[in-house]
Amino acid sequence: MAVAAASASVAPGRRRLARRLSSAGGAPLSVVATTALEALADAASLAAVSPKFPKANAAFWDQLAISKELHHIKKVILLDHRDCGAYKVAFGKEFAAGHNAETAQHKSVMESLKVALAQMHPDLGAEFYLMALDGKAERIL
């Protein structure tokens, strides 16, 4: 099964997670988040659904459609990271700095993305992770 991974800009952690997920299921990973997409919005979830980043929204969905067409992906794996600058920009004073509050804020955006993904690509499965700055990721959805 081909899998697309959209991630935030923490490359070493993304590579470790990609290797772990790929080796666990033997599924090849097609990374959806390009350098250009990451430059538009640091967090993969925000890149897809935040009204603060409309160009990133379009780029995310375009890249996902291309991955479906070229690689016949069946699942999207989304990886955000903690202490995300894009979240600080998007939420301003509403940015949740504490561990549990930050997790809840990411989860809320991820839930919005999960709904949009189900509407636009009901044939795709999805997994959502939040990675600490040390590279350890926890599954959120």
Secondary structure, 3 states (H helix, E strand, C coil): CEEEEEECCCHHHHHHHHHHHHHHHCCCEEECCCHHHHHHCCCHHHHHHCCCCHHHHHHHHHHHHHHHHHHCEEEEEEEEECCCHHHHHHHHHHCCCCHHHHHHHHHHHHHHHHHHHHHHCCCCEEEEEEECCCCCEEECC
